[in-house]
């Protein structure tokens, strides 16, 4: 299991926490990476989602785990989920290999999606509200110039909130 | 002056709709709003006149059928049929294509063309990927079959709904006058596909087992719902057919059918309403207001007078022009706005015909031309656009010309056969 390293080592008892305090370094992918690599990165990193960065290492997209999985589900089964009932078990276990050679860019929806990002100095409530609104268990933390600092995962956020609650 | 203004607004809007430079719903709403603000439409009367305003028969017929079809979609019936067809054909390409086309052509007169395509394309992509053959020829053939089959009934193609309401033509009228030629053209088309797609047929016997491993029975998600929904659909069709006895408008039949479908399916109303294509309905409303502007300012009357003058009492000439003209224009522009615009012109022309049967023949020529014109190009009908979009999402691109090279040939042949039918049946 890959441990996610905190970006800033911070004593949580020092006062109110900001996004930079609980952000962790996460492996990222680009739109040119294959779907197989995307699934692999998420699986091996035990990540709740993936951050897709552009050529300048700025977050272009934040994909919750279910949406990373969606890249690997053939479009026909997404249009018609009932078809999935008719397939044999062998195919059902290996369906994702059918699209694994495609790039992430080939499988993204045509409508552009704004990346789920938050400023490094955002407080925990802002992070929580953003996660709740966007249904994303992963939020990219960005510097003022837009470059990626790290990511806040749902697990880290809940842990931080729990610890802060214990301190009260 | 007001006529010129209305025509100007209309043409600008049509340009944006035809070229897809802007969202078509936005375009019609802006154009309709502009006509309203400038006093070019018949005021509040636009909401109450089916001939000079919003044709609510069309809107509610579409609405009712969308709810009915939305429930049928959930049953998995098309998945069952598609997989069954693939297994029955044992992967033989022409046999598979014929079976898929027949399924499409039988369904499209009763479900609208777009829904039929949305139901058949996913299963087509799945079975062709199992057989390791390209899906594009099969998808193109299904689209062509859907547009041909949909011409057979009042509800099979949106242009028919508009024409039926404007002309007072019933479901049975369409069955009696359109279905015969549709069947003949479809049969000819099936044989012709052997030649048309001959270079696209591939057969890999080693992959047939992949298709045989599919279990079509499991595709039926809810057998009880399937039976109930088919009974309701059959009841709705019977309701359409009994119009002359019951004197109930098709829109009312569709609405009652939708209500019964919601009851028997036990679906949540909010879930069913999500299946309604609201953008399509709003598009129709805006379009009708725009056409009302042309009617109210006398533009339609001027065009109608010119057309009557051009043909005189040469009604076969008028029918020929309507059929081929609609075929050509319907091929390059979306056939729905084309039909909505031309319907009042045709109505004016028919009003001048002394003989009712000959007058009706002009409507059939118009309908045949507009419906078959929908096969002409990749953008001629919504079903074409939807199919190409679905194929692209699956990574199987169909270019404009790849579709159009087949579509034009099929359209020309369909129009010629339809013209022969119109001559033989109504003017010989």
Interface residues (C-beta under 8 A of the other chain):
Chain A: X74 X75 X76 X77 X79 X80 X82 X83 X85 X86 X87 X88 X90 X91 X98 X99 X102 X106
Chain B: X74 X76 X79 X83 X118 X119 X121 X122 X123 X125 X126 X129 X210 X213 X214 X215 X216 X218 X219 X221 X390 X393 X394 X395
